[in-house]
Amino acid sequence: MENKTCAKCGSNHLMPGLEIISHLYKPTVMTGSNWIGMATASSELTATVCGECGYTEIYATEPQTLYKEWRRENA
Ligand SMILES: [Zn+2]
């Protein structure tokens, strides 16, 4: 892990690597009479919490997976 400082207060008291499991569920999709079903994308999230001001950065560990699913829905 690289040495980082808080984006808000500049403190280096950061606690990286807190993990959150997140699932992104898409609503069911119908095109014409074809049942496509429920598309699901999931990605683990990692959070870095500032021990000084509490500012929290959250990153998806599999952003490409989420983006692919998002594009399919929002293209
Ligand atoms: Zn901070």
N, CA, C, O and the ligand as a Tripos MOL2 file, in Angstrom:
@<TRIPOS>MOLECULE
protein
  301   299    76     0     0
PROTEIN
NO_CHARGES

@<TRIPOS>ATOM
      1 N           0.8350   -1.2090    0.0000 N.3       1 MET1
      2 CA          0.0000    0.0000    0.0000 C.3       1 MET1
      3 C           0.8710    1.2610    0.0000 C.2       1 MET1
      4 O           1.8070    1.3880    0.7890 O.2       1 MET1
      5 N           0.5470    2.1620   -0.8780 N.am      2 GLU2
      6 CA          1.2990    3.4070   -0.9400 C.3       2 GLU2
      7 C           0.9110    4.3070    0.2380 C.2       2 GLU2
      8 O          -0.1750    4.1840    0.8040 O.2       2 GLU2
      9 N           1.7970    5.1830    0.5780 N.am      3 ASN3
     10 CA          1.5140    6.1360    1.6390 C.3       3 ASN3
     11 C           0.6070    7.2370    1.1110 C.2       3 ASN3
     12 O           0.9610    7.9490    0.1710 O.2       3 ASN3
     13 N          -0.5560    7.3720    1.7180 N.am      4 LYS4
     14 CA         -1.4990    8.3670    1.2380 C.3       4 LYS4
     15 C          -1.8740    9.3050    2.3690 C.2       4 LYS4
     16 O          -1.6750    9.0100    3.5480 O.2       4 LYS4
     17 N          -2.4090   10.4150    1.9820 N.am      5 THR5
     18 CA         -2.9450   11.3380    2.9720 C.3       5 THR5
     19 C          -4.4210   11.5770    2.6660 C.2       5 THR5
     20 O          -4.8820   11.4040    1.5370 O.2       5 THR5
     21 N          -5.1360   11.9750    3.7010 N.am      6 CYS6
     22 CA         -6.5750   12.2190    3.5670 C.3       6 CYS6
     23 C          -6.8240   13.3500    2.5830 C.2       6 CYS6
     24 O          -6.1770   14.3960    2.6430 O.2       6 CYS6
     25 N          -7.7790   13.1260    1.6690 N.am      7 ALA7
     26 CA         -8.0980   14.1420    0.6550 C.3       7 ALA7
     27 C          -8.7820   15.3470    1.2770 C.2       7 ALA7
     28 O          -8.8080   16.4210    0.6750 O.2       7 ALA7
     29 N          -9.3350   15.1880    2.4710 N.am      8 LYS8
     30 CA        -10.0800   16.2800    3.0930 C.3       8 LYS8
     31 C          -9.2410   17.0790    4.0850 C.2       8 LYS8
     32 O          -9.2440   18.3100    4.0590 O.2       8 LYS8
     33 N          -8.5130   16.3660    4.9720 N.am      9 CYS9
     34 CA         -7.8170   17.0880    6.0360 C.3       9 CYS9
     35 C          -6.3040   16.9530    5.9460 C.2       9 CYS9
     36 O          -5.5810   17.6070    6.6980 O.2       9 CYS9
     37 N          -5.8060   16.1020    5.0240 N.am     10 GLY10
     38 CA         -4.3720   15.9790    4.8370 C.3      10 GLY10
     39 C          -3.6710   15.0790    5.8410 C.2      10 GLY10
     40 O          -2.4520   14.9240    5.7840 O.2      10 GLY10
     41 N          -4.4170   14.4880    6.7530 N.am     11 SER11
     42 CA         -3.8280   13.5960    7.7520 C.3      11 SER11
     43 C          -3.3070   12.3270    7.0950 C.2      11 SER11
     44 O          -3.8310   11.8930    6.0690 O.2      11 SER11
     45 N          -2.2590   11.7240    7.6950 N.am     12 ASN12
     46 CA         -1.7900   10.4370    7.1800 C.3      12 ASN12
     47 C          -2.2530    9.2860    8.0700 C.2      12 ASN12
     48 O          -1.7270    8.1770    7.9730 O.2      12 ASN12
     49 N          -3.2220    9.5410    8.9250 N.am     13 HIS13
     50 CA         -3.7780    8.4870    9.7830 C.3      13 HIS13
     51 C          -4.8790    7.7310    9.0470 C.2      13 HIS13
     52 O          -6.0360    7.7260    9.4690 O.2      13 HIS13
     53 N          -4.5000    7.0940    7.9410 N.am     14 LEU14
     54 CA         -5.5020    6.4070    7.1430 C.3      14 LEU14
     55 C          -5.5370    4.9230    7.4680 C.2      14 LEU14
     56 O          -4.5020    4.3010    7.7080 O.2      14 LEU14
     57 N          -6.7260    4.3710    7.4710 N.am     15 MET15
     58 CA         -6.9140    2.9420    7.7060 C.3      15 MET15
     59 C          -7.4500    2.3110    6.4340 C.2      15 MET15
     60 O          -8.6570    2.3300    6.1910 O.2      15 MET15
     61 N          -6.5690    1.7570    5.6250 N.am     16 PRO16
     62 CA         -6.9970    1.1780    4.3600 C.3      16 PRO16
     63 C          -7.4740   -0.2650    4.5330 C.2      16 PRO16
     64 O          -7.2370   -0.8940    5.5640 O.2      16 PRO16
     65 N          -8.1360   -0.7650    3.5230 N.am     17 GLY17
     66 CA         -8.3910   -2.2020    3.4420 C.3      17 GLY17
     67 C          -9.6290   -2.6770    4.1490 C.2      17 GLY17
     68 O          -9.8320   -3.8870    4.2600 O.2      17 GLY17
     69 N         -10.4820   -1.7720    4.6410 N.am     18 LEU18
     70 CA        -11.7450   -2.2320    5.1950 C.3      18 LEU18
     71 C         -12.6170   -2.6940    4.0420 C.2      18 LEU18
     72 O         -12.7760   -1.9840    3.0490 O.2      18 LEU18
     73 N         -13.1820   -3.8850    4.1760 N.am     19 GLU19
     74 CA        -13.8890   -4.4710    3.0410 C.3      19 GLU19
     75 C         -15.3960   -4.4590    3.2250 C.2      19 GLU19
     76 O         -15.9250   -4.7360    4.3020 O.2      19 GLU19
     77 N         -16.0590   -4.1300    2.1370 N.am     20 ILE20
     78 CA        -17.5160   -4.1470    2.0900 C.3      20 ILE20
     79 C         -17.8950   -4.9970    0.8900 C.2      20 ILE20
     80 O         -17.3570   -4.8130   -0.2010 O.2      20 ILE20
     81 N         -18.8040   -5.9140    1.0870 N.am     21 ILE21
     82 CA        -19.2800   -6.6750   -0.0710 C.3      21 ILE21
     83 C         -20.5580   -6.0170   -0.5730 C.2      21 ILE21
     84 O         -21.5100   -5.8120    0.1800 O.2      21 ILE21
     85 N         -20.5560   -5.6980   -1.8290 N.am     22 SER22
     86 CA        -21.7250   -5.0170   -2.3850 C.3      22 SER22
     87 C         -22.2320   -5.7540   -3.6080 C.2      22 SER22
     88 O         -21.4520   -6.2380   -4.4290 O.2      22 SER22
     89 N         -23.5330   -5.8320   -3.7160 N.am     23 HIS23
     90 CA        -24.1290   -6.4380   -4.8940 C.3      23 HIS23
     91 C         -25.0390   -5.4250   -5.5560 C.2      23 HIS23
     92 O         -25.8550   -4.7720   -4.9050 O.2      23 HIS23
     93 N         -24.8850   -5.3120   -6.8260 N.am     24 LEU24
     94 CA        -25.6970   -4.3850   -7.5960 C.3      24 LEU24
     95 C         -26.7200   -5.1980   -8.3680 C.2      24 LEU24
     96 O         -26.3800   -5.9300   -9.2970 O.2      24 LEU24
     97 N         -27.9650   -5.0610   -7.9760 N.am     25 TYR25
     98 CA        -29.0020   -5.8240   -8.6480 C.3      25 TYR25
     99 C         -29.7440   -4.9440   -9.6330 C.2      25 TYR25
    100 O         -30.2200   -3.8640   -9.2810 O.2      25 TYR25
    101 N         -29.8380   -5.3990  -10.8360 N.am     26 LYS26
    102 CA        -30.5610   -4.6680  -11.8600 C.3      26 LYS26
    103 C         -31.9850   -5.1800  -11.9300 C.2      26 LYS26
    104 O         -32.2370   -6.3580  -11.6780 O.2      26 LYS26
    105 N         -32.9140   -4.3080  -12.2690 N.am     27 PRO27
    106 CA        -34.2910   -4.7750  -12.4210 C.3      27 PRO27
    107 C         -34.4170   -5.6950  -13.6190 C.2      27 PRO27
    108 O         -33.5580   -5.7240  -14.5000 O.2      27 PRO27
    109 N         -35.4820   -6.4280  -13.6330 N.am     28 THR28
    110 CA        -35.7080   -7.3460  -14.7460 C.3      28 THR28
    111 C         -35.9140   -6.5700  -16.0380 C.2      28 THR28
    112 O         -36.4260   -5.4510  -16.0250 O.2      28 THR28
    113 N         -35.5220   -7.1570  -17.1270 N.am     29 VAL29
    114 CA        -35.5490   -6.4750  -18.4130 C.3      29 VAL29
    115 C         -36.3950   -7.2660  -19.4040 C.2      29 VAL29
    116 O         -36.2370   -8.4770  -19.5520 O.2      29 VAL29
    117 N         -37.2870   -6.5610  -20.0730 N.am     30 MET30
    118 CA        -38.0800   -7.1900  -21.1310 C.3      30 MET30
    119 C         -37.8140   -6.4550  -22.4290 C.2      30 MET30
    120 O         -37.8950   -5.2270  -22.4600 O.2      30 MET30
    121 N         -37.4990   -7.1650  -23.5000 N.am     31 THR31
    122 CA        -37.4640   -6.5310  -24.8180 C.3      31 THR31
    123 C         -38.4450   -7.2840  -25.6900 C.2      31 THR31
    124 O         -38.2720   -8.4730  -25.9590 O.2      31 THR31
    125 N         -39.4710   -6.5850  -26.1250 N.am     32 GLY32
    126 CA        -40.5280   -7.2310  -26.8780 C.3      32 GLY32
    127 C         -41.1530   -8.3140  -26.0100 C.2      32 GLY32
    128 O         -41.6030   -8.0420  -24.8970 O.2      32 GLY32
    129 N         -41.1790   -9.5350  -26.5180 N.am     33 SER33
    130 CA        -41.7640  -10.6210  -25.7360 C.3      33 SER33
    131 C         -40.6720  -11.4930  -25.1230 C.2      33 SER33
    132 O         -40.9560  -12.5230  -24.5130 O.2      33 SER33
    133 N         -39.4210  -11.0670  -25.2940 N.am     34 ASN34
    134 CA        -38.3280  -11.8760  -24.7840 C.3      34 ASN34
    135 C         -38.0280  -11.5620  -23.3260 C.2      34 ASN34
    136 O         -37.8120  -10.4100  -22.9490 O.2      34 ASN34
    137 N         -38.0190  -12.5890  -22.5350 N.am     35 TRP35
    138 CA        -37.6840  -12.4670  -21.1350 C.3      35 TRP35
    139 C         -36.1660  -12.5730  -20.9900 C.2      35 TRP35
    140 O         -35.5810  -13.6210  -21.2620 O.2      35 TRP35
    141 N         -35.5400  -11.4870  -20.5620 N.am     36 ILE36
    142 CA        -34.0890  -11.5120  -20.4260 C.3      36 ILE36
    143 C         -33.6900  -11.8810  -19.0060 C.2      36 ILE36
    144 O         -32.6640  -12.5190  -18.7680 O.2      36 ILE36
    145 N         -34.5330  -11.4610  -18.0750 N.am     37 GLY37
    146 CA        -34.2580  -11.8640  -16.7020 C.3      37 GLY37
    147 C         -33.4980  -10.8120  -15.9420 C.2      37 GLY37
    148 O         -33.3520   -9.6740  -16.3900 O.2      37 GLY37
    149 N         -33.0200  -11.2060  -14.7920 N.am     38 MET38
    150 CA        -32.3650  -10.2520  -13.9160 C.3      38 MET38
    151 C         -30.8590  -10.2970  -14.1190 C.2      38 MET38
    152 O         -30.2260  -11.3420  -13.9650 O.2      38 MET38
    153 N         -30.3100   -9.1680  -14.4590 N.am     39 ALA39
    154 CA        -28.8690   -9.0800  -14.6130 C.3      39 ALA39
    155 C         -28.2570   -8.6600  -13.2850 C.2      39 ALA39
    156 O         -28.7420   -7.7440  -12.6200 O.2      39 ALA39
    157 N         -27.2120   -9.3290  -12.9210 N.am     40 THR40
    158 CA        -26.6040   -9.0500  -11.6320 C.3      40 THR40
    159 C         -25.1140   -8.8230  -11.7900 C.2      40 THR40
    160 O         -24.4180   -9.5990  -12.4450 O.2      40 THR40
    161 N         -24.6490   -7.7800  -11.2000 N.am     41 ALA41
    162 CA        -23.2120   -7.5600  -11.1530 C.3      41 ALA41
    163 C         -22.8320   -7.3340   -9.7090 C.2      41 ALA41
    164 O         -23.5650   -6.6860   -8.9610 O.2      41 ALA41
    165 N         -21.6960   -7.8640   -9.3160 N.am     42 SER42
    166 CA        -21.2770   -7.6360   -7.9460 C.3      42 SER42
    167 C         -19.8100   -7.2980   -7.9100 C.2      42 SER42
    168 O         -19.0370   -7.7320   -8.7640 O.2      42 SER42
    169 N         -19.4400   -6.5390   -6.9420 N.am     43 SER43
    170 CA        -18.0420   -6.1940   -6.7700 C.3      43 SER43
    171 C         -17.7760   -5.9730   -5.3030 C.2      43 SER43
    172 O         -18.6030   -5.4210   -4.5770 O.2      43 SER43
    173 N         -16.6260   -6.4060   -4.8840 N.am     44 GLU44
    174 CA        -16.2190   -6.1020   -3.5340 C.3      44 GLU44
    175 C         -15.8140   -4.6340   -3.4810 C.2      44 GLU44
    176 O         -15.2570   -4.1020   -4.4410 O.2      44 GLU44
    177 N         -16.0920   -3.9960   -2.3780 N.am     45 LEU45
    178 CA        -15.6630   -2.6130   -2.1990 C.3      45 LEU45
    179 C         -14.6360   -2.5620   -1.0780 C.2      45 LEU45
    180 O         -14.7670   -3.2510   -0.0670 O.2      45 LEU45
    181 N         -13.6150   -1.7400   -1.2710 N.am     46 THR46
    182 CA        -12.6790   -1.5290   -0.1760 C.3      46 THR46
    183 C         -12.7510   -0.0720    0.2470 C.2      46 THR46
    184 O         -12.8220    0.8310   -0.5880 O.2      46 THR46
    185 N         -12.7310    0.1410    1.5440 N.am     47 ALA47
    186 CA        -12.8580    1.4830    2.0850 C.3      47 ALA47
    187 C         -11.5810    1.8690    2.8290 C.2      47 ALA47
    188 O         -10.9720    1.0520    3.5200 O.2      47 ALA47
    189 N         -11.1970    3.1180    2.6700 N.am     48 THR48
    190 CA        -10.1030    3.6760    3.4460 C.3      48 THR48
    191 C         -10.6730    4.7940    4.3120 C.2      48 THR48
    192 O         -11.2080    5.7790    3.8030 O.2      48 THR48
    193 N         -10.5500    4.6280    5.6300 N.am     49 VAL49
    194 CA        -11.1390    5.5890    6.5500 C.3      49 VAL49
    195 C         -10.0430    6.4520    7.1600 C.2      49 VAL49
    196 O          -9.0130    5.9460    7.6040 O.2      49 VAL49
    197 N         -10.2780    7.7640    7.1760 N.am     50 CYS50
    198 CA         -9.3450    8.6790    7.8170 C.3      50 CYS50
    199 C          -9.5650    8.6300    9.3260 C.2      50 CYS50
    200 O         -10.6830    8.8340    9.8000 O.2      50 CYS50
    201 N          -8.4980    8.3590   10.0830 N.am     51 GLY51
    202 CA         -8.5970    8.2660   11.5310 C.3      51 GLY51
    203 C          -8.6250    9.6220   12.2020 C.2      51 GLY51
    204 O          -8.7000    9.7190   13.4270 O.2      51 GLY51
    205 N          -8.5670   10.6560   11.4030 N.am     52 GLU52
    206 CA         -8.5580   12.0100   11.9510 C.3      52 GLU52
    207 C          -9.9300   12.6750   11.8120 C.2      52 GLU52
    208 O         -10.5070   13.1340   12.7980 O.2      52 GLU52
    209 N         -10.4470   12.7200   10.5790 N.am     53 CYS53
    210 CA        -11.7180   13.4180   10.3540 C.3      53 CYS53
    211 C         -12.8460   12.4760    9.9670 C.2      53 CYS53
    212 O         -14.0100   12.8750    9.9320 O.2      53 CYS53
    213 N         -12.5030   11.2190    9.6750 N.am     54 GLY54
    214 CA        -13.5510   10.2520    9.3650 C.3      54 GLY54
    215 C         -13.9210   10.1600    7.9010 C.2      54 GLY54
    216 O         -14.7790    9.3660    7.5160 O.2      54 GLY54
    217 N         -13.2670   10.9800    7.0800 N.am     55 TYR55
    218 CA        -13.5480   10.9080    5.6510 C.3      55 TYR55
    219 C         -13.2550    9.5030    5.1380 C.2      55 TYR55
    220 O         -12.2250    8.9170    5.4710 O.2      55 TYR55
    221 N         -14.1670    8.9640    4.3230 N.am     56 THR56
    222 CA        -14.0330    7.5900    3.8560 C.3      56 THR56
    223 C         -14.0450    7.5230    2.3400 C.2      56 THR56
    224 O         -14.9510    8.0300    1.6790 O.2      56 THR56
    225 N         -13.0150    6.8860    1.8120 N.am     57 GLU57
    226 CA        -12.9370    6.6570    0.3710 C.3      57 GLU57
    227 C         -13.3450    5.2220    0.1100 C.2      57 GLU57
    228 O         -12.8960    4.3080    0.8010 O.2      57 GLU57
    229 N         -14.1960    5.0210   -0.8850 N.am     58 ILE58
    230 CA        -14.6230    3.6620   -1.2060 C.3      58 ILE58
    231 C         -14.3040    3.3620   -2.6680 C.2      58 ILE58
    232 O         -14.6610    4.1210   -3.5690 O.2      58 ILE58
    233 N         -13.6200    2.2340   -2.8780 N.am     59 TYR59
    234 CA        -13.2930    1.8040   -4.2250 C.3      59 TYR59
    235 C         -13.8870    0.4340   -4.4960 C.2      59 TYR59
    236 O         -13.8920   -0.4360   -3.6260 O.2      59 TYR59
    237 N         -14.3870    0.2500   -5.7090 N.am     60 ALA60
    238 CA        -14.8170   -1.0770   -6.1370 C.3      60 ALA60
    239 C         -13.5880   -1.8370   -6.5980 C.2      60 ALA60
    240 O         -12.7560   -1.2970   -7.3270 O.2      60 ALA60
    241 N         -13.4710   -3.1040   -6.1710 N.am     61 THR61
    242 CA        -12.3050   -3.8840   -6.5720 C.3      61 THR61
    243 C         -12.4710   -4.4550   -7.9750 C.2      61 THR61
    244 O         -11.4930   -4.8530   -8.6080 O.2      61 THR61
    245 N         -13.7210   -4.4950   -8.4630 N.am     62 GLU62
    246 CA        -13.9490   -4.9790   -9.8290 C.3      62 GLU62
    247 C         -14.7940   -3.9730  -10.6010 C.2      62 GLU62
    248 O         -15.9180   -4.2740  -11.0020 O.2      62 GLU62
    249 N         -14.2480   -2.7810  -10.8070 N.am     63 PRO63
    250 CA        -15.0340   -1.7380  -11.4830 C.3      63 PRO63
    251 C         -15.4100   -2.1150  -12.9060 C.2      63 PRO63
    252 O         -16.4750   -1.7280  -13.3860 O.2      63 PRO63
    253 N         -14.5490   -2.8650  -13.5880 N.am     64 GLN64
    254 CA        -14.8570   -3.2390  -14.9760 C.3      64 GLN64
    255 C         -16.1120   -4.0970  -15.0500 C.2      64 GLN64
    256 O         -16.9150   -3.9580  -15.9720 O.2      64 GLN64
    257 N         -16.2780   -4.9910  -14.0680 N.am     65 THR65
    258 CA        -17.4600   -5.8490  -14.0450 C.3      65 THR65
    259 C         -18.7130   -5.0140  -13.8880 C.2      65 THR65
    260 O         -19.7120   -5.2390  -14.5720 O.2      65 THR65
    261 N         -18.6570   -4.0430  -12.9790 N.am     66 LEU66
    262 CA        -19.8100   -3.1810  -12.7520 C.3      66 LEU66
    263 C         -20.0900   -2.3140  -13.9720 C.2      66 LEU66
    264 O         -21.2430   -2.1120  -14.3520 O.2      66 LEU66
    265 N         -19.0150   -1.8000  -14.5840 N.am     67 TYR67
    266 CA        -19.1780   -0.9070  -15.7250 C.3      67 TYR67
    267 C         -19.8000   -1.6330  -16.9130 C.2      67 TYR67
    268 O         -20.6540   -1.0910  -17.6130 O.2      67 TYR67
    269 N         -19.3510   -2.8790  -17.1270 N.am     68 LYS68
    270 CA        -19.8940   -3.6730  -18.2210 C.3      68 LYS68
    271 C         -21.3920   -3.8620  -18.0460 C.2      68 LYS68
    272 O         -22.1610   -3.7590  -19.0010 O.2      68 LYS68
    273 N         -21.7990   -4.1430  -16.7990 N.am     69 GLU69
    274 CA        -23.2050   -4.3410  -16.5020 C.3      69 GLU69
    275 C         -23.9860   -3.0320  -16.6550 C.2      69 GLU69
    276 O         -25.1040   -3.0090  -17.1680 O.2      69 GLU69
    277 N         -23.3590   -1.9440  -16.1910 N.am     70 TRP70
    278 CA        -23.9900   -0.6280  -16.2860 C.3      70 TRP70
    279 C         -24.1820   -0.2090  -17.7310 C.2      70 TRP70
    280 O         -25.2180    0.3440  -18.1000 O.2      70 TRP70
    281 N         -23.1460   -0.4850  -18.5610 N.am     71 ARG71
    282 CA        -23.2050   -0.1300  -19.9790 C.3      71 ARG71
    283 C         -24.3240   -0.8800  -20.6840 C.2      71 ARG71
    284 O         -25.0270   -0.3320  -21.5330 O.2      71 ARG71
    285 N         -24.4740   -2.1650  -20.3050 N.am     72 ARG72
    286 CA        -25.4970   -2.9900  -20.9180 C.3      72 ARG72
    287 C         -26.8860   -2.3640  -20.6670 C.2      72 ARG72
    288 O         -27.7820   -2.4250  -21.5090 O.2      72 ARG72
    289 N         -27.0200   -1.7670  -19.4830 N.am     73 GLU73
    290 CA        -28.3000   -1.1940  -19.0960 C.3      73 GLU73
    291 C         -28.4650    0.2330  -19.6110 C.2      73 GLU73
    292 O         -29.5830    0.6570  -19.9010 O.2      73 GLU73
    293 N         -27.3710    0.9780  -19.7270 N.am     74 ASN74
    294 CA        -27.4590    2.4120  -20.0070 C.3      74 ASN74
    295 C         -26.8610    2.8540  -21.3310 C.2      74 ASN74
    296 O         -26.7520    4.0520  -21.5930 O.2      74 ASN74
    297 N         -26.4750    1.9080  -22.1610 N.am     75 ALA75
    298 CA        -25.8430    2.2660  -23.4320 C.3      75 ALA75
    299 C         -26.8010    3.0520  -24.3240 C.2      75 ALA75
    300 O         -26.4360    3.4360  -25.4350 O.2      75 ALA75
    301 ZN         -9.1700   13.3080    7.1690 Zn       76 ZN76
@<TRIPOS>BOND
     1     1     2 1
     2     2     3 1
     3     3     4 2
     4     3     5 am
     5     5     6 1
     6     6     7 1
     7     7     8 2
     8     7     9 am
     9     9    10 1
    10    10    11 1
    11    11    12 2
    12    11    13 am
    13    13    14 1
    14    14    15 1
    15    15    16 2
    16    15    17 am
    17    17    18 1
    18    18    19 1
    19    19    20 2
    20    19    21 am
    21    21    22 1
    22    22    23 1
    23    23    24 2
    24    23    25 am
    25    25    26 1
    26    26    27 1
    27    27    28 2
    28    27    29 am
    29    29    30 1
    30    30    31 1
    31    31    32 2
    32    31    33 am
    33    33    34 1
    34    34    35 1
    35    35    36 2
    36    35    37 am
    37    37    38 1
    38    38    39 1
    39    39    40 2
    40    39    41 am
    41    41    42 1
    42    42    43 1
    43    43    44 2
    44    43    45 am
    45    45    46 1
    46    46    47 1
    47    47    48 2
    48    47    49 am
    49    49    50 1
    50    50    51 1
    51    51    52 2
    52    51    53 am
    53    53    54 1
    54    54    55 1
    55    55    56 2
    56    55    57 am
    57    57    58 1
    58    58    59 1
    59    59    60 2
    60    59    61 am
    61    61    62 1
    62    62    63 1
    63    63    64 2
    64    63    65 am
    65    65    66 1
    66    66    67 1
    67    67    68 2
    68    67    69 am
    69    69    70 1
    70    70    71 1
    71    71    72 2
    72    71    73 am
    73    73    74 1
    74    74    75 1
    75    75    76 2
    76    75    77 am
    77    77    78 1
    78    78    79 1
    79    79    80 2
    80    79    81 am
    81    81    82 1
    82    82    83 1
    83    83    84 2
    84    83    85 am
    85    85    86 1
    86    86    87 1
    87    87    88 2
    88    87    89 am
    89    89    90 1
    90    90    91 1
    91    91    92 2
    92    91    93 am
    93    93    94 1
    94    94    95 1
    95    95    96 2
    96    95    97 am
    97    97    98 1
    98    98    99 1
    99    99   100 2
   100    99   101 am
   101   101   102 1
   102   102   103 1
   103   103   104 2
   104   103   105 am
   105   105   106 1
   106   106   107 1
   107   107   108 2
   108   107   109 am
   109   109   110 1
   110   110   111 1
   111   111   112 2
   112   111   113 am
   113   113   114 1
   114   114   115 1
   115   115   116 2
   116   115   117 am
   117   117   118 1
   118   118   119 1
   119   119   120 2
   120   119   121 am
   121   121   122 1
   122   122   123 1
   123   123   124 2
   124   123   125 am
   125   125   126 1
   126   126   127 1
   127   127   128 2
   128   127   129 am
   129   129   130 1
   130   130   131 1
   131   131   132 2
   132   131   133 am
   133   133   134 1
   134   134   135 1
   135   135   136 2
   136   135   137 am
   137   137   138 1
   138   138   139 1
   139   139   140 2
   140   139   141 am
   141   141   142 1
   142   142   143 1
   143   143   144 2
   144   143   145 am
   145   145   146 1
   146   146   147 1
   147   147   148 2
   148   147   149 am
   149   149   150 1
   150   150   151 1
   151   151   152 2
   152   151   153 am
   153   153   154 1
   154   154   155 1
   155   155   156 2
   156   155   157 am
   157   157   158 1
   158   158   159 1
   159   159   160 2
   160   159   161 am
   161   161   162 1
   162   162   163 1
   163   163   164 2
   164   163   165 am
   165   165   166 1
   166   166   167 1
   167   167   168 2
   168   167   169 am
   169   169   170 1
   170   170   171 1
   171   171   172 2
   172   171   173 am
   173   173   174 1
   174   174   175 1
   175   175   176 2
   176   175   177 am
   177   177   178 1
   178   178   179 1
   179   179   180 2
   180   179   181 am
   181   181   182 1
   182   182   183 1
   183   183   184 2
   184   183   185 am
   185   185   186 1
   186   186   187 1
   187   187   188 2
   188   187   189 am
   189   189   190 1
   190   190   191 1
   191   191   192 2
   192   191   193 am
   193   193   194 1
   194   194   195 1
   195   195   196 2
   196   195   197 am
   197   197   198 1
   198   198   199 1
   199   199   200 2
   200   199   201 am
   201   201   202 1
   202   202   203 1
   203   203   204 2
   204   203   205 am
   205   205   206 1
   206   206   207 1
   207   207   208 2
   208   207   209 am
   209   209   210 1
   210   210   211 1
   211   211   212 2
   212   211   213 am
   213   213   214 1
   214   214   215 1
   215   215   216 2
   216   215   217 am
   217   217   218 1
   218   218   219 1
   219   219   220 2
   220   219   221 am
   221   221   222 1
   222   222   223 1
   223   223   224 2
   224   223   225 am
   225   225   226 1
   226   226   227 1
   227   227   228 2
   228   227   229 am
   229   229   230 1
   230   230   231 1
   231   231   232 2
   232   231   233 am
   233   233   234 1
   234   234   235 1
   235   235   236 2
   236   235   237 am
   237   237   238 1
   238   238   239 1
   239   239   240 2
   240   239   241 am
   241   241   242 1
   242   242   243 1
   243   243   244 2
   244   243   245 am
   245   245   246 1
   246   246   247 1
   247   247   248 2
   248   247   249 am
   249   249   250 1
   250   250   251 1
   251   251   252 2
   252   251   253 am
   253   253   254 1
   254   254   255 1
   255   255   256 2
   256   255   257 am
   257   257   258 1
   258   258   259 1
   259   259   260 2
   260   259   261 am
   261   261   262 1
   262   262   263 1
   263   263   264 2
   264   263   265 am
   265   265   266 1
   266   266   267 1
   267   267   268 2
   268   267   269 am
   269   269   270 1
   270   270   271 1
   271   271   272 2
   272   271   273 am
   273   273   274 1
   274   274   275 1
   275   275   276 2
   276   275   277 am
   277   277   278 1
   278   278   279 1
   279   279   280 2
   280   279   281 am
   281   281   282 1
   282   282   283 1
   283   283   284 2
   284   283   285 am
   285   285   286 1
   286   286   287 1
   287   287   288 2
   288   287   289 am
   289   289   290 1
   290   290   291 1
   291   291   292 2
   292   291   293 am
   293   293   294 1
   294   294   295 1
   295   295   296 2
   296   295   297 am
   297   297   298 1
   298   298   299 1
   299   299   300 2
@<TRIPOS>SUBSTRUCTURE
     1 MET1         2 RESIDUE 1 A MET
     2 GLU2         6 RESIDUE 1 A GLU
     3 ASN3        10 RESIDUE 1 A ASN
     4 LYS4        14 RESIDUE 1 A LYS
     5 THR5        18 RESIDUE 1 A THR
     6 CYS6        22 RESIDUE 1 A CYS
     7 ALA7        26 RESIDUE 1 A ALA
     8 LYS8        30 RESIDUE 1 A LYS
     9 CYS9        34 RESIDUE 1 A CYS
    10 GLY10       38 RESIDUE 1 A GLY
    11 SER11       42 RESIDUE 1 A SER
    12 ASN12       46 RESIDUE 1 A ASN
    13 HIS13       50 RESIDUE 1 A HIS
    14 LEU14       54 RESIDUE 1 A LEU
    15 MET15       58 RESIDUE 1 A MET
    16 PRO16       62 RESIDUE 1 A PRO
    17 GLY17       66 RESIDUE 1 A GLY
    18 LEU18       70 RESIDUE 1 A LEU
    19 GLU19       74 RESIDUE 1 A GLU
    20 ILE20       78 RESIDUE 1 A ILE
    21 ILE21       82 RESIDUE 1 A ILE
    22 SER22       86 RESIDUE 1 A SER
    23 HIS23       90 RESIDUE 1 A HIS
    24 LEU24       94 RESIDUE 1 A LEU
    25 TYR25       98 RESIDUE 1 A TYR
    26 LYS26      102 RESIDUE 1 A LYS
    27 PRO27      106 RESIDUE 1 A PRO
    28 THR28      110 RESIDUE 1 A THR
    29 VAL29      114 RESIDUE 1 A VAL
    30 MET30      118 RESIDUE 1 A MET
    31 THR31      122 RESIDUE 1 A THR
    32 GLY32      126 RESIDUE 1 A GLY
    33 SER33      130 RESIDUE 1 A SER
    34 ASN34      134 RESIDUE 1 A ASN
    35 TRP35      138 RESIDUE 1 A TRP
    36 ILE36      142 RESIDUE 1 A ILE
    37 GLY37      146 RESIDUE 1 A GLY
    38 MET38      150 RESIDUE 1 A MET
    39 ALA39      154 RESIDUE 1 A ALA
    40 THR40      158 RESIDUE 1 A THR
    41 ALA41      162 RESIDUE 1 A ALA
    42 SER42      166 RESIDUE 1 A SER
    43 SER43      170 RESIDUE 1 A SER
    44 GLU44      174 RESIDUE 1 A GLU
    45 LEU45      178 RESIDUE 1 A LEU
    46 THR46      182 RESIDUE 1 A THR
    47 ALA47      186 RESIDUE 1 A ALA
    48 THR48      190 RESIDUE 1 A THR
    49 VAL49      194 RESIDUE 1 A VAL
    50 CYS50      198 RESIDUE 1 A CYS
    51 GLY51      202 RESIDUE 1 A GLY
    52 GLU52      206 RESIDUE 1 A GLU
    53 CYS53      210 RESIDUE 1 A CYS
    54 GLY54      214 RESIDUE 1 A GLY
    55 TYR55      218 RESIDUE 1 A TYR
    56 THR56      222 RESIDUE 1 A THR
    57 GLU57      226 RESIDUE 1 A GLU
    58 ILE58      230 RESIDUE 1 A ILE
    59 TYR59      234 RESIDUE 1 A TYR
    60 ALA60      238 RESIDUE 1 A ALA
    61 THR61      242 RESIDUE 1 A THR
    62 GLU62      246 RESIDUE 1 A GLU
    63 PRO63      250 RESIDUE 1 A PRO
    64 GLN64      254 RESIDUE 1 A GLN
    65 THR65      258 RESIDUE 1 A THR
    66 LEU66      262 RESIDUE 1 A LEU
    67 TYR67      266 RESIDUE 1 A TYR
    68 LYS68      270 RESIDUE 1 A LYS
    69 GLU69      274 RESIDUE 1 A GLU
    70 TRP70      278 RESIDUE 1 A TRP
    71 ARG71      282 RESIDUE 1 A ARG
    72 ARG72      286 RESIDUE 1 A ARG
    73 GLU73      290 RESIDUE 1 A GLU
    74 ASN74      294 RESIDUE 1 A ASN
    75 ALA75      298 RESIDUE 1 A ALA
    76 ZN76       301 GROUP 0 **** ****
